[in-house]
Amino acid sequence: MTIRKNIAVSESGFVFDPDNGDSYTLNETGKLIIDMLAEGKTEKEIKNYFTEHYDVDEGTLENNFNDFIIMLKNFNLTENE
């Protein structure tokens, strides 16, 4: 999965979609996921990072990560794959 190339993401987690003018604010975790996707990391690599660096069990991570990815898709922030 990749973030659309024209989506602007600031260092503070402000996301802007120039196609429709919508903007969103990410928390630190959301920003990290977006950055990792932009770097070309796979979903598996991102999940592995979180289980290695944070105190989170795989079930909770899986649910929260999938919810975030669904949100990105619903807001049309990802490339069609």
Biopython code that builds the backbone (N, CA, C, O; Angstrom):
import numpy as np
from Bio.PDB.StructureBuilder import StructureBuilder

atoms = [
    (1, "MET", "N", (0.838, -1.171, 0.000)),
    (1, "MET", "CA", (0.000, 0.000, 0.000)),
    (1, "MET", "C", (0.884, 1.236, 0.000)),
    (1, "MET", "O", (1.930, 1.267, 0.650)),
    (2, "THR", "N", (0.461, 2.235, -0.723)),
    (2, "THR", "CA", (1.197, 3.492, -0.743)),
    (2, "THR", "C", (0.233, 4.662, -0.563)),
    (2, "THR", "O", (-0.945, 4.586, -0.910)),
    (3, "ILE", "N", (0.763, 5.725, -0.018)),
    (3, "ILE", "CA", (0.013, 6.973, 0.107)),
    (3, "ILE", "C", (0.068, 7.686, -1.240)),
    (3, "ILE", "O", (1.107, 7.680, -1.900)),
    (4, "ARG", "N", (-1.044, 8.301, -1.655)),
    (4, "ARG", "CA", (-1.035, 9.028, -2.929)),
    (4, "ARG", "C", (0.082, 10.053, -2.943)),
    (4, "ARG", "O", (0.354, 10.701, -1.933)),
    (5, "LYS", "N", (0.719, 10.195, -4.076)),
    (5, "LYS", "CA", (1.895, 11.061, -4.200)),
    (5, "LYS", "C", (1.595, 12.540, -3.960)),
    (5, "LYS", "O", (2.473, 13.281, -3.516)),
    (6, "ASN", "N", (0.376, 12.977, -4.246)),
    (6, "ASN", "CA", (0.066, 14.394, -4.086)),
    (6, "ASN", "C", (-0.421, 14.763, -2.684)),
    (6, "ASN", "O", (-0.743, 15.922, -2.423)),
    (7, "ILE", "N", (-0.475, 13.788, -1.788)),
    (7, "ILE", "CA", (-0.894, 14.056, -0.412)),
    (7, "ILE", "C", (0.269, 14.701, 0.335)),
    (7, "ILE", "O", (1.381, 14.173, 0.343)),
    (8, "ALA", "N", (0.006, 15.831, 0.955)),
    (8, "ALA", "CA", (1.045, 16.546, 1.714)),
    (8, "ALA", "C", (0.913, 16.202, 3.191)),
    (8, "ALA", "O", (-0.177, 16.245, 3.761)),
    (9, "VAL", "N", (2.047, 15.860, 3.800)),
    (9, "VAL", "CA", (2.064, 15.536, 5.223)),
    (9, "VAL", "C", (3.158, 16.369, 5.876)),
    (9, "VAL", "O", (4.327, 16.275, 5.502)),
    (10, "SER", "N", (2.773, 17.188, 6.856)),
    (10, "SER", "CA", (3.757, 18.037, 7.538)),
    (10, "SER", "C", (4.453, 17.245, 8.642)),
    (10, "SER", "O", (4.013, 16.156, 9.012)),
    (11, "GLU", "N", (5.526, 17.797, 9.154)),
    (11, "GLU", "CA", (6.260, 17.171, 10.247)),
    (11, "GLU", "C", (5.404, 17.043, 11.511)),
    (11, "GLU", "O", (5.638, 16.153, 12.329)),
    (12, "SER", "N", (4.429, 17.912, 11.671)),
    (12, "SER", "CA", (3.581, 17.872, 12.860)),
    (12, "SER", "C", (2.384, 16.928, 12.709)),
    (12, "SER", "O", (1.596, 16.777, 13.643)),
    (13, "GLY", "N", (2.239, 16.287, 11.530)),
    (13, "GLY", "CA", (1.158, 15.338, 11.330)),
    (13, "GLY", "C", (-0.079, 15.909, 10.665)),
    (13, "GLY", "O", (-1.133, 15.274, 10.674)),
    (14, "PHE", "N", (0.030, 17.083, 10.095)),
    (14, "PHE", "CA", (-1.071, 17.686, 9.352)),
    (14, "PHE", "C", (-1.066, 17.097, 7.951)),
    (14, "PHE", "O", (-0.043, 17.133, 7.268)),
    (15, "VAL", "N", (-2.211, 16.549, 7.511)),
    (15, "VAL", "CA", (-2.332, 15.914, 6.194)),
    (15, "VAL", "C", (-3.275, 16.760, 5.350)),
    (15, "VAL", "O", (-4.350, 17.155, 5.803)),
    (16, "PHE", "N", (-2.853, 17.036, 4.105)),
    (16, "PHE", "CA", (-3.674, 17.843, 3.206)),
    (16, "PHE", "C", (-3.846, 17.108, 1.882)),
    (16, "PHE", "O", (-2.872, 16.657, 1.278)),
    (17, "ASP", "N", (-5.103, 16.992, 1.436)),
    (17, "ASP", "CA", (-5.433, 16.393, 0.153)),
    (17, "ASP", "C", (-5.787, 17.521, -0.813)),
    (17, "ASP", "O", (-6.873, 18.093, -0.716)),
    (18, "PRO", "N", (-4.887, 17.850, -1.746)),
    (18, "PRO", "CA", (-5.145, 18.979, -2.643)),
    (18, "PRO", "C", (-6.264, 18.723, -3.649)),
    (18, "PRO", "O", (-6.784, 19.672, -4.236)),
    (19, "ASP", "N", (-6.639, 17.483, -3.859)),
    (19, "ASP", "CA", (-7.706, 17.189, -4.815)),
    (19, "ASP", "C", (-9.064, 17.691, -4.343)),
    (19, "ASP", "O", (-9.885, 18.114, -5.156)),
    (20, "ASN", "N", (-9.308, 17.646, -3.029)),
    (20, "ASN", "CA", (-10.613, 18.074, -2.535)),
    (20, "ASN", "C", (-10.526, 19.111, -1.413)),
    (20, "ASN", "O", (-11.552, 19.592, -0.932)),
    (21, "GLY", "N", (-9.312, 19.454, -0.996)),
    (21, "GLY", "CA", (-9.129, 20.462, 0.040)),
    (21, "GLY", "C", (-9.294, 19.954, 1.459)),
    (21, "GLY", "O", (-9.210, 20.733, 2.409)),
    (22, "ASP", "N", (-9.529, 18.661, 1.616)),
    (22, "ASP", "CA", (-9.689, 18.107, 2.959)),
    (22, "ASP", "C", (-8.356, 18.066, 3.693)),
    (22, "ASP", "O", (-7.297, 17.902, 3.087)),
    (23, "SER", "N", (-8.431, 18.219, 5.006)),
    (23, "SER", "CA", (-7.226, 18.117, 5.827)),
    (23, "SER", "C", (-7.538, 17.285, 7.062)),
    (23, "SER", "O", (-8.677, 17.215, 7.523)),
    (24, "TYR", "N", (-6.501, 16.665, 7.575)),
    (24, "TYR", "CA", (-6.630, 15.766, 8.725)),
    (24, "TYR", "C", (-5.431, 15.987, 9.632)),
    (24, "TYR", "O", (-4.401, 16.505, 9.200)),
    (25, "THR", "N", (-5.569, 15.599, 10.869)),
    (25, "THR", "CA", (-4.465, 15.669, 11.814)),
    (25, "THR", "C", (-4.198, 14.266, 12.348)),
    (25, "THR", "O", (-5.108, 13.576, 12.809)),
    (26, "LEU", "N", (-2.936, 13.859, 12.277)),
    (26, "LEU", "CA", (-2.528, 12.545, 12.762)),
    (26, "LEU", "C", (-1.905, 12.656, 14.138)),
    (26, "LEU", "O", (-1.279, 13.663, 14.469)),
    (27, "ASN", "N", (-2.080, 11.620, 14.935)),
    (27, "ASN", "CA", (-1.308, 11.553, 16.163)),
    (27, "ASN", "C", (0.078, 11.004, 15.819)),
    (27, "ASN", "O", (0.363, 10.719, 14.656)),
    (28, "GLU", "N", (0.925, 10.860, 16.816)),
    (28, "GLU", "CA", (2.306, 10.431, 16.584)),
    (28, "GLU", "C", (2.369, 9.053, 15.914)),
    (28, "GLU", "O", (3.199, 8.829, 15.032)),
    (29, "THR", "N", (1.509, 8.148, 16.324)),
    (29, "THR", "CA", (1.500, 6.800, 15.756)),
    (29, "THR", "C", (1.052, 6.825, 14.300)),
    (29, "THR", "O", (1.669, 6.183, 13.450)),
    (30, "GLY", "N", (-0.002, 7.550, 14.010)),
    (30, "GLY", "CA", (-0.482, 7.670, 12.638)),
    (30, "GLY", "C", (0.565, 8.284, 11.736)),
    (30, "GLY", "O", (0.755, 7.843, 10.603)),
    (31, "LYS", "N", (1.244, 9.303, 12.237)),
    (31, "LYS", "CA", (2.311, 9.950, 11.460)),
    (31, "LYS", "C", (3.427, 8.967, 11.160)),
    (31, "LYS", "O", (3.952, 8.943, 10.047)),
    (32, "LEU", "N", (3.793, 8.162, 12.137)),
    (32, "LEU", "CA", (4.848, 7.177, 11.947)),
    (32, "LEU", "C", (4.436, 6.151, 10.890)),
    (32, "LEU", "O", (5.248, 5.782, 10.042)),
    (33, "ILE", "N", (3.207, 5.696, 10.930)),
    (33, "ILE", "CA", (2.733, 4.739, 9.928)),
    (33, "ILE", "C", (2.760, 5.358, 8.538)),
    (33, "ILE", "O", (3.231, 4.731, 7.589)),
    (34, "ILE", "N", (2.260, 6.580, 8.410)),
    (34, "ILE", "CA", (2.271, 7.273, 7.112)),
    (34, "ILE", "C", (3.702, 7.421, 6.599)),
    (34, "ILE", "O", (3.971, 7.173, 5.423)),
    (35, "ASP", "N", (4.613, 7.825, 7.473)),
    (35, "ASP", "CA", (6.018, 7.984, 7.071)),
    (35, "ASP", "C", (6.608, 6.661, 6.595)),
    (35, "ASP", "O", (7.324, 6.618, 5.595)),
    (36, "MET", "N", (6.306, 5.589, 7.310)),
    (36, "MET", "CA", (6.843, 4.289, 6.939)),
    (36, "MET", "C", (6.248, 3.807, 5.605)),
    (36, "MET", "O", (6.954, 3.211, 4.791)),
    (37, "LEU", "N", (4.968, 4.063, 5.387)),
    (37, "LEU", "CA", (4.369, 3.721, 4.097)),
    (37, "LEU", "C", (5.010, 4.524, 2.972)),
    (37, "LEU", "O", (5.276, 3.994, 1.893)),
    (38, "ALA", "N", (5.257, 5.807, 3.232)),
    (38, "ALA", "CA", (5.896, 6.661, 2.227)),
    (38, "ALA", "C", (7.313, 6.194, 1.905)),
    (38, "ALA", "O", (7.797, 6.397, 0.792)),
    (39, "GLU", "N", (7.975, 5.572, 2.874)),
    (39, "GLU", "CA", (9.323, 5.030, 2.660)),
    (39, "GLU", "C", (9.299, 3.695, 1.915)),
    (39, "GLU", "O", (10.349, 3.148, 1.576)),
    (40, "GLY", "N", (8.099, 3.178, 1.665)),
    (40, "GLY", "CA", (7.978, 1.926, 0.940)),
    (40, "GLY", "C", (7.970, 0.684, 1.817)),
    (40, "GLY", "O", (8.096, -0.435, 1.321)),
    (41, "LYS", "N", (7.818, 0.887, 3.132)),
    (41, "LYS", "CA", (7.758, -0.253, 4.046)),
    (41, "LYS", "C", (6.464, -1.025, 3.806)),
    (41, "LYS", "O", (5.424, -0.443, 3.497)),
    (42, "THR", "N", (6.550, -2.337, 3.954)),
    (42, "THR", "CA", (5.354, -3.172, 3.819)),
    (42, "THR", "C", (4.566, -3.144, 5.121)),
    (42, "THR", "O", (5.080, -2.735, 6.162)),
    (43, "GLU", "N", (3.325, -3.579, 5.054)),
    (43, "GLU", "CA", (2.505, -3.638, 6.266)),
    (43, "GLU", "C", (3.152, -4.557, 7.295)),
    (43, "GLU", "O", (3.128, -4.264, 8.490)),
    (44, "LYS", "N", (3.723, -5.654, 6.844)),
    (44, "LYS", "CA", (4.384, -6.581, 7.763)),
    (44, "LYS", "C", (5.575, -5.920, 8.447)),
    (44, "LYS", "O", (5.772, -6.096, 9.649)),
    (45, "GLU", "N", (6.374, -5.161, 7.694)),
    (45, "GLU", "CA", (7.523, -4.467, 8.279)),
    (45, "GLU", "C", (7.078, -3.445, 9.317)),
    (45, "GLU", "O", (7.713, -3.295, 10.361)),
    (46, "ILE", "N", (5.993, -2.747, 9.029)),
    (46, "ILE", "CA", (5.483, -1.742, 9.964)),
    (46, "ILE", "C", (4.981, -2.410, 11.240)),
    (46, "ILE", "O", (5.280, -1.951, 12.343)),
    (47, "LYS", "N", (4.226, -3.480, 11.094)),
    (47, "LYS", "CA", (3.726, -4.199, 12.264)),
    (47, "LYS", "C", (4.874, -4.751, 13.101)),
    (47, "LYS", "O", (4.840, -4.684, 14.330)),
    (48, "ASN", "N", (5.882, -5.293, 12.440)),
    (48, "ASN", "CA", (7.050, -5.804, 13.164)),
    (48, "ASN", "C", (7.734, -4.697, 13.949)),
    (48, "ASN", "O", (8.159, -4.913, 15.084)),
    (49, "TYR", "N", (7.844, -3.517, 13.355)),
    (49, "TYR", "CA", (8.458, -2.376, 14.040)),
    (49, "TYR", "C", (7.705, -2.073, 15.339)),
    (49, "TYR", "O", (8.319, -1.881, 16.389)),
    (50, "PHE", "N", (6.391, -2.032, 15.260)),
    (50, "PHE", "CA", (5.598, -1.680, 16.435)),
    (50, "PHE", "C", (5.670, -2.747, 17.518)),
    (50, "PHE", "O", (5.736, -2.416, 18.702)),
    (51, "THR", "N", (5.659, -4.013, 17.140)),
    (51, "THR", "CA", (5.746, -5.056, 18.164)),
    (51, "THR", "C", (7.134, -5.094, 18.798)),
    (51, "THR", "O", (7.273, -5.502, 19.952)),
    (52, "GLU", "N", (8.157, -4.677, 18.063)),
    (52, "GLU", "CA", (9.521, -4.655, 18.605)),
    (52, "GLU", "C", (9.795, -3.430, 19.471)),
    (52, "GLU", "O", (10.574, -3.509, 20.421)),
    (53, "HIS", "N", (9.165, -2.298, 19.155)),
    (53, "HIS", "CA", (9.490, -1.037, 19.826)),
    (53, "HIS", "C", (8.446, -0.558, 20.835)),
    (53, "HIS", "O", (8.717, 0.361, 21.608)),
    (54, "TYR", "N", (7.275, -1.156, 20.838)),
    (54, "TYR", "CA", (6.216, -0.718, 21.738)),
    (54, "TYR", "C", (5.639, -1.919, 22.476)),
    (54, "TYR", "O", (5.708, -3.049, 21.992)),
    (55, "ASP", "N", (5.082, -1.671, 23.628)),
    (55, "ASP", "CA", (4.463, -2.715, 24.428)),
    (55, "ASP", "C", (3.030, -2.920, 23.948)),
    (55, "ASP", "O", (2.082, -2.403, 24.538)),
    (56, "VAL", "N", (2.893, -3.680, 22.872)),
    (56, "VAL", "CA", (1.571, -3.941, 22.294)),
    (56, "VAL", "C", (1.522, -5.401, 21.860)),
    (56, "VAL", "O", (2.477, -5.924, 21.285)),
    (57, "ASP", "N", (0.401, -6.045, 22.143)),
    (57, "ASP", "CA", (0.271, -7.433, 21.701)),
    (57, "ASP", "C", (-0.172, -7.454, 20.241)),
    (57, "ASP", "O", (-0.745, -6.488, 19.738)),
    (58, "GLU", "N", (0.097, -8.546, 19.585)),
    (58, "GLU", "CA", (-0.152, -8.641, 18.144)),
    (58, "GLU", "C", (-1.629, -8.468, 17.784)),
    (58, "GLU", "O", (-1.941, -7.874, 16.752)),
    (59, "GLY", "N", (-2.541, -8.978, 18.617)),
    (59, "GLY", "CA", (-3.969, -8.845, 18.333)),
    (59, "GLY", "C", (-4.430, -7.397, 18.351)),
    (59, "GLY", "O", (-5.148, -6.954, 17.455)),
    (60, "THR", "N", (-4.017, -6.666, 19.372)),
    (60, "THR", "CA", (-4.374, -5.245, 19.478)),
    (60, "THR", "C", (-3.767, -4.456, 18.325)),
    (60, "THR", "O", (-4.433, -3.621, 17.713)),
    (61, "LEU", "N", (-2.504, -4.726, 18.035)),
    (61, "LEU", "CA", (-1.833, -4.040, 16.921)),
    (61, "LEU", "C", (-2.560, -4.318, 15.615)),
    (61, "LEU", "O", (-2.826, -3.400, 14.839)),
    (62, "GLU", "N", (-2.877, -5.568, 15.375)),
    (62, "GLU", "CA", (-3.554, -5.947, 14.131)),
    (62, "GLU", "C", (-4.871, -5.200, 13.977)),
    (62, "GLU", "O", (-5.153, -4.655, 12.910)),
    (63, "ASN", "N", (-5.681, -5.170, 15.036)),
    (63, "ASN", "CA", (-6.979, -4.474, 14.971)),
    (63, "ASN", "C", (-6.807, -2.981, 14.730)),
    (63, "ASN", "O", (-7.467, -2.414, 13.859)),
    (64, "ASN", "N", (-5.925, -2.339, 15.495)),
    (64, "ASN", "CA", (-5.736, -0.893, 15.363)),
    (64, "ASN", "C", (-5.106, -0.530, 14.029)),
    (64, "ASN", "O", (-5.498, 0.453, 13.399)),
    (65, "PHE", "N", (-4.136, -1.315, 13.599)),
    (65, "PHE", "CA", (-3.485, -1.050, 12.314)),
    (65, "PHE", "C", (-4.493, -1.178, 11.182)),
    (65, "PHE", "O", (-4.558, -0.315, 10.307)),
    (66, "ASN", "N", (-5.279, -2.250, 11.192)),
    (66, "ASN", "CA", (-6.274, -2.443, 10.132)),
    (66, "ASN", "C", (-7.313, -1.329, 10.126)),
    (66, "ASN", "O", (-7.724, -0.882, 9.055)),
    (67, "ASP", "N", (-7.744, -0.872, 11.296)),
    (67, "ASP", "CA", (-8.685, 0.254, 11.366)),
    (67, "ASP", "C", (-8.084, 1.506, 10.743)),
    (67, "ASP", "O", (-8.770, 2.233, 10.024)),
    (68, "PHE", "N", (-6.804, 1.761, 11.016)),
    (68, "PHE", "CA", (-6.137, 2.943, 10.462)),
    (68, "PHE", "C", (-6.031, 2.838, 8.943)),
    (68, "PHE", "O", (-6.272, 3.818, 8.239)),
    (69, "ILE", "N", (-5.674, 1.666, 8.434)),
    (69, "ILE", "CA", (-5.559, 1.469, 6.988)),
    (69, "ILE", "C", (-6.913, 1.651, 6.310)),
    (69, "ILE", "O", (-6.999, 2.260, 5.244)),
    (70, "ILE", "N", (-7.965, 1.127, 6.925)),
    (70, "ILE", "CA", (-9.316, 1.302, 6.373)),
    (70, "ILE", "C", (-9.670, 2.788, 6.328)),
    (70, "ILE", "O", (-10.259, 3.257, 5.353)),
    (71, "MET", "N", (-9.314, 3.527, 7.378)),
    (71, "MET", "CA", (-9.584, 4.961, 7.409)),
    (71, "MET", "C", (-8.852, 5.675, 6.265)),
    (71, "MET", "O", (-9.430, 6.528, 5.593)),
    (72, "LEU", "N", (-7.578, 5.324, 6.048)),
    (72, "LEU", "CA", (-6.815, 5.932, 4.955)),
    (72, "LEU", "C", (-7.502, 5.674, 3.615)),
    (72, "LEU", "O", (-7.616, 6.574, 2.782)),
    (73, "LYS", "N", (-7.954, 4.444, 3.418)),
    (73, "LYS", "CA", (-8.636, 4.097, 2.164)),
    (73, "LYS", "C", (-9.960, 4.839, 2.042)),
    (73, "LYS", "O", (-10.287, 5.328, 0.961)),
    (74, "ASN", "N", (-10.731, 4.935, 3.127)),
    (74, "ASN", "CA", (-12.023, 5.625, 3.095)),
    (74, "ASN", "C", (-11.866, 7.102, 2.763)),
    (74, "ASN", "O", (-12.732, 7.687, 2.113)),
    (75, "PHE", "N", (-10.775, 7.705, 3.201)),
    (75, "PHE", "CA", (-10.518, 9.113, 2.907)),
    (75, "PHE", "C", (-9.768, 9.291, 1.594)),
    (75, "PHE", "O", (-9.341, 10.397, 1.264)),
    (76, "ASN", "N", (-9.604, 8.191, 0.835)),
    (76, "ASN", "CA", (-8.941, 8.211, -0.477)),
    (76, "ASN", "C", (-7.527, 8.777, -0.412)),
    (76, "ASN", "O", (-7.117, 9.539, -1.287)),
    (77, "LEU", "N", (-6.796, 8.407, 0.613)),
    (77, "LEU", "CA", (-5.432, 8.883, 0.756)),
    (77, "LEU", "C", (-4.404, 7.884, 0.211)),
    (77, "LEU", "O", (-3.207, 8.169, 0.185)),
    (78, "THR", "N", (-4.877, 6.718, -0.222)),
    (78, "THR", "CA", (-3.970, 5.689, -0.730)),
    (78, "THR", "C", (-4.146, 5.523, -2.243)),
    (78, "THR", "O", (-5.167, 5.894, -2.823)),
    (79, "GLU", "N", (-3.100, 4.947, -2.857)),
    (79, "GLU", "CA", (-3.178, 4.624, -4.274)),
    (79, "GLU", "C", (-4.115, 3.433, -4.441)),
    (79, "GLU", "O", (-4.191, 2.566, -3.570)),
    (80, "ASN", "N", (-4.821, 3.396, -5.557)),
    (80, "ASN", "CA", (-5.679, 2.245, -5.824)),
    (80, "ASN", "C", (-4.796, 1.044, -6.121)),
    (80, "ASN", "O", (-3.937, 1.083, -7.002)),
    (81, "GLU", "N", (-5.025, -0.015, -5.371)),
    (81, "GLU", "CA", (-4.213, -1.224, -5.549)),
    (81, "GLU", "C", (-5.097, -2.419, -5.719)),
    (81, "GLU", "O", (-4.602, -3.535, -5.882)),
]
sb = StructureBuilder()
sb.init_structure("model")
sb.init_model(0)
sb.init_chain("A")
sb.init_seg("    ")
for serial, (resi, resn, name, xyz) in enumerate(atoms, 1):
    if name == "N":
        sb.init_residue(resn, " ", resi, " ")
    sb.init_atom(name, np.array(xyz, "f"), 0.0, 1.0, " ", f" {name:<3s}", serial, name[0])
structure = sb.get_structure()
